[in-house]
Each structure stands twice: as structure tokens, then as C-alpha cells.
Amino acid sequence: MNRYLKLVNFEFERFFRFYLILIGITILSEIIGIIVKSKTYLNRAHQEINVNLMPQSEFIEQFGKMSIYNFSQSGWFMGPIALCIVTLLIYVFFIWYRDWFGKNTFSYRLFMLPTERMNIYFAKATTIILFVLGLVALQILLFPIEIQLLKWLVPSEFRIDMTVPEITENLYYLYLLFPKTLIEFILYYGTGIIAVFVIFTAILFERSYRLKGIFYAIIYVAVSILVFLGPALFDAFVLEGYFYTIELFLLEIGAALLVLAGAIWVGNKLIKHKIRV
């Protein structure tokens, strides 16, 4: 366990500078964005009401009130979130390939460490999960700050106050990032974690067999997806809705656990006996 934790710390520190940059971009973009969007809205209100002499009620009817929901649909908010998602998706691959293709090839020394090779596998997966949860936690902390900023910047007669649950419920992509219930959190993030393990094992196929490994990896990922979606597809197209929702849910959980166990088992075989350094 101690060696595993050291590997997690090692992997975390290798990306930490870039991670801080992502955090900084997210904070700056969202804080500056809420200020810019609020000022833009108020300038328009001033132009229409005080210069063009439009009644306030007519302005609100035509342009609506300012809310955090409006801001969350802007590039100031969606941009850094998309950047973080894309960066971490790339890093799922980069966390492995940099050990082979870096300036100084590191894979040999890494796999010769006096520890179980699967500790390396789990440490990399843990690092990805921690990075994701860290960015989610950051966004949860930013929401109350942005809500308070909006209250300071925009008068109440031009503003709609919303809670964090109301914001996430109204935007589908935010609902996926911030599930309402524990079950939904386990489902969404559990699926993401399984996907990480499947991708890791696919990478190990490629690193073990090189060109042939690409073909093996594609087949493996396709089979994993088929197994994962199998119960739902079988129920929809063969049994035509035979199972109750709860039964189908339990079958999907079983399929997901099977895919996860398969990814770990195959990954263990590859990293112990087939991987080339």
C-alpha cells in the first residue's frame, strides 16, 4: 500500500503544474466572465431604458433577467470546462505514452521498480480519478462565489437568483457532472471510471503487441462496449422490453462490474507478462 501511494503521489506531481494551470484558467475565466456578462447586461439595460426610453418592464420582457443560468451557457463558463475535459481525456493516454516517448525513456525504470506492476496501473488510474474529482470540487466551490458576485453586480429587479441544484438541473451537461442523487453519481462516475480502465487496458494491448496490438485494442474495446450495453440491447431488440426497469438496472450493474473486472484481469496479464519496455 505504501508503494502504491508513493506511485500515486509521483504520478500526481508529474502533471501538477499543468493541473494548476487548468485550475487558474477556470477560476479566471469564470470570475472575469461573470463580471463581463453582468456589465454587458447592465450597459444594454442603461442604453435601452435611459437612452432609448424603453420601459423597464418592456426591457425585461424582451431581454429577460440576468441569471447564473445565462452565464453558464456562455463561452466564459463552458470554455474552461471543455478545456479541462479535453485535457484530461488526452492525459488518459499521455499518462502512459510519455513513459515510452519522453525525452528520456522512463518505462524501463518504471517497470523495474521493486513493486507489483499492477500498482503502476492502479496508481495511474487513481491519479486520473483524483484530477477529475478535484476539478468537479473546484466548480462546486466556484458556484456560490459566482452567485454572490452576480448579486453584487446586478440589481435585484434585473436578476433571477438560482441555487446550485437549480443551475445543474437546467443544463444537461452540468447534470452529468453534478448528479442530484448518490445513485446517479455512482452511475455516471462509475461508468467514467470503467471507461478509464478499459482505455488503460487497450493501451497495454498496443504497448505489448505494437501494430497487432492496435487491432487487439480495438477488438477489446468493442467487446467491452458490447458487454456493457448487452443487457439493454438484448432487452430492447430481442425481448422487446421484457425486464422491469429495476431488473434491467441490476443487469447493467452486473455487466459494468464484469467489464471492470475483465479490464483489470486482462491488464494484469499484459502488464506482468506481455508489456515491452
C-alpha positions in Angstrom: 0.0 0.0 0.0 2.8 2.4 0.9 4.5 1.9 -2.5 1.1 2.3 -4.3 0.6 5.6 -2.5 4.1 6.7 -3.4 3.3 6.0 -7.1 0.1 8.0 -6.9 2.0 10.9 -5.4 4.6 10.5 -8.1 2.1 10.5 -10.9 0.2 13.4 -9.4 3.3 15.6 -9.2 4.2 14.9 -12.8 1.1 16.7 -14.0 0.5 19.0 -11.1 1.9 22.2 -12.8 -0.4 21.7 -15.8 -3.3 20.9 -13.4 -2.7 24.2 -11.6 -2.8 26.0 -15.0 -6.2 24.4 -15.6 -7.4 25.5 -12.2 -6.1 29.0 -12.8 -7.7 29.3 -16.3 -11.0 28.0 -14.9 -11.1 30.5 -12.0 -10.0 33.5 -14.0 -12.3 32.7 -16.9 -15.4 32.2 -14.8 -14.8 35.2 -12.4 -13.9 37.6 -15.2 -16.8 36.1 -17.3 -19.4 36.8 -14.7 -18.2 40.4 -14.4 -18.1 40.9 -18.1 -21.6 39.3 -18.7 -23.1 41.4 -15.9 -21.6 44.6 -17.1 -22.7 43.9 -20.7 -26.3 43.2 -19.5 -26.4 46.4 -17.4 -24.9 48.5 -20.2 -27.7 47.2 -22.5 -30.3 48.0 -19.8 -28.9 51.5 -19.5 -28.9 52.0 -23.2 -32.5 50.8 -23.7 -34.1 52.3 -20.6 -32.2 55.6 -20.1 -31.2 56.4 -23.7 -34.0 54.8 -25.8 -36.6 55.4 -23.1 -37.8 51.8 -23.1 -40.0 51.0 -20.1 -38.2 48.7 -17.6 -41.0 46.1 -17.9 -40.7 46.0 -21.6 -36.9 45.6 -21.4 -37.2 42.7 -19.1 -39.9 41.1 -21.3 -37.7 41.5 -24.4 -34.3 40.7 -23.0 -35.1 38.7 -19.8 -33.5 39.0 -16.4 -29.8 38.2 -15.8 -29.1 34.9 -14.0 -26.3 32.5 -13.4 -28.1 30.2 -15.9 -27.4 32.8 -18.7 -23.8 32.9 -17.7 -23.4 29.1 -17.6 -24.4 29.0 -21.3 -21.6 31.4 -22.3 -18.1 30.6 -23.5 -16.7 32.1 -20.3 -18.2 29.2 -18.4 -18.3 26.4 -20.9 -14.9 27.1 -22.4 -12.8 26.2 -19.4 -14.9 23.2 -18.6 -14.5 21.9 -22.1 -10.8 22.6 -21.9 -10.5 20.6 -18.7 -12.5 17.7 -20.1 -10.4 17.5 -23.3 -7.1 17.9 -21.4 -7.9 15.0 -19.0 -9.1 12.8 -21.9 -5.8 13.4 -23.6 -4.0 12.8 -20.4 -5.6 9.4 -20.0 -3.4 8.3 -23.0 -0.5 10.6 -22.2 -0.1 9.3 -18.7 1.1 6.0 -20.3 2.7 7.1 -23.6 5.0 9.7 -22.1 6.9 6.8 -20.3 7.9 5.5 -23.7 8.1 8.6 -25.8 9.5 11.2 -23.4 12.9 12.9 -23.8 14.4 10.2 -21.6 12.6 6.9 -21.9 11.3 6.1 -18.5 9.3 2.9 -19.0 12.2 0.6 -18.3 13.0 2.1 -14.9 9.3 2.4 -14.0 8.5 -1.3 -14.6 11.7 -2.3 -12.9 10.7 -0.7 -9.6 10.5 -3.1 -6.6 6.7 -3.2 -6.6 3.8 -5.1 -8.2 3.4 -3.8 -11.7 -0.4 -3.5 -11.1 0.4 -0.8 -8.6 1.6 1.3 -11.5 -1.7 0.6 -13.3 -3.9 1.4 -10.3 -1.8 4.5 -9.4 -2.3 6.0 -12.9 -6.0 5.3 -12.8 -6.2 6.8 -9.3 -4.4 9.9 -10.4 -6.9 10.4 -13.3 -9.8 10.0 -10.9 -8.4 12.4 -8.4 -7.8 15.0 -11.1 -11.4 14.7 -12.3 -12.9 14.9 -8.8 -10.6 17.8 -7.9 -12.0 19.9 -10.9 -15.5 18.9 -10.0 -14.9 20.1 -6.4 -13.4 23.3 -7.7 -16.6 24.0 -9.8 -18.8 23.3 -6.7 -16.8 25.9 -4.8 -16.9 28.5 -7.6 -20.7 28.4 -8.0 -21.5 30.1 -4.7 -18.8 32.7 -5.4 -20.3 33.5 -8.8 -23.8 33.6 -7.4 -22.7 36.2 -4.8 -20.8 38.2 -7.4 -24.0 38.3 -9.6 -25.9 39.6 -6.6 -23.4 42.4 -6.0 -23.2 43.4 -9.7 -26.8 43.2 -10.9 -29.7 44.9 -9.0 -32.4 42.5 -7.8 -35.1 43.9 -10.2 -32.9 42.8 -13.2 -31.8 39.5 -11.6 -33.1 36.0 -11.1 -31.5 34.2 -8.2 -30.8 30.5 -8.6 -29.4 27.8 -6.3 -26.7 25.4 -7.4 -29.1 22.5 -7.8 -31.4 24.6 -9.9 -28.4 25.5 -12.2 -27.3 22.0 -12.6 -30.8 20.6 -13.2 -31.4 23.1 -16.1 -28.3 22.2 -18.0 -27.9 18.6 -19.2 -24.1 18.6 -19.3 -23.9 20.1 -15.8 -26.4 17.5 -14.6 -23.9 14.8 -15.7 -21.1 16.5 -13.9 -23.1 17.2 -10.7 -25.6 14.4 -10.3 -28.5 15.0 -8.0 -28.5 11.7 -6.1 -25.9 9.3 -4.8 -27.1 6.6 -7.2 -26.7 8.9 -10.2 -23.3 9.9 -9.0 -22.2 6.3 -8.8 -23.7 5.5 -12.2 -22.2 8.5 -14.1 -18.8 8.5 -12.4 -18.7 4.7 -12.2 -19.1 4.5 -15.9 -16.3 7.0 -16.4 -14.0 5.0 -14.1 -14.7 1.8 -16.0 -14.0 3.7 -19.3 -10.6 4.7 -17.9 -9.7 1.1 -17.0 -10.8 -0.1 -20.4 -8.7 2.5 -22.2 -5.7 1.7 -20.0 -6.0 -2.0 -20.9 -6.4 -1.1 -24.6 -3.2 0.9 -24.3 -1.4 -2.0 -22.7 -2.5 -4.2 -25.7 -0.9 -1.7 -28.1 2.3 -1.4 -26.0 2.5 -5.2 -25.7 1.9 -6.1 -29.4 2.7 -2.8 -31.2 0.9 -2.8 -34.6 -1.0 -6.0 -33.9 -1.8 -4.5 -30.5 -3.8 -1.7 -32.2 -6.1 -4.3 -33.7 -6.4 -6.2 -30.5 -7.1 -3.0 -28.6 -9.9 -2.1 -31.0 -11.5 -5.5 -30.7 -11.1 -5.4 -26.9 -12.8 -2.0 -26.6 -15.6 -3.1 -29.0 -16.2 -6.3 -26.9 -16.2 -4.3 -23.7 -18.8 -1.8 -25.0 -20.9 -4.7 -26.3 -20.8 -6.5 -22.9 -21.6 -3.2 -21.1 -24.6 -2.4 -23.4 -25.6 -6.0 -23.8 -28.4 -6.2 -21.3 -30.1 -3.0 -22.6 -29.6 -4.1 -26.3 -30.9 -7.6 -25.7 -33.9 -6.3 -23.8 -34.7 -3.7 -26.4 -34.2 -5.7 -29.6 -34.7 -9.4 -28.6 -37.0 -9.4 -25.6 -38.8 -6.2 -26.6 -38.9 -4.7 -23.1 -39.3 -7.9 -21.1 -37.4 -6.8 -18.0 -38.6 -4.3 -15.4 -36.6 -1.1 -15.0 -35.0 -2.3 -11.7 -34.2 -5.7 -13.3 -32.5 -4.0 -16.2 -30.7 -1.7 -13.9 -29.3 -4.6 -11.9 -28.3 -6.4 -15.1 -26.4 -3.3 -16.3 -24.6 -3.1 -13.0 -23.6 -6.7 -13.3 -22.4 -6.1 -16.9 -20.4 -3.0 -15.8 -18.7 -4.9 -13.0 -17.9 -7.7 -15.5 -16.3 -5.2 -17.8 -14.3 -3.6 -15.0 -13.1 -7.0 -13.7 -12.2 -8.0 -17.2 -10.2 -4.8 -17.8 -8.3 -5.3 -14.5 -7.7 -9.1 -15.2 -6.5 -8.6 -18.8 -4.5 -5.5 -17.8 -2.8 -7.6 -15.1 -1.9 -10.3 -17.5 -0.5 -7.8 -20.1 1.5 -5.7 -17.6 3.0 -8.7 -15.9 3.8 -10.9 -18.9 3.5 -9.1 -22.2 4.4 -5.4 -21.8 7.5 -4.3 -23.7 9.8 -1.7 -22.1 
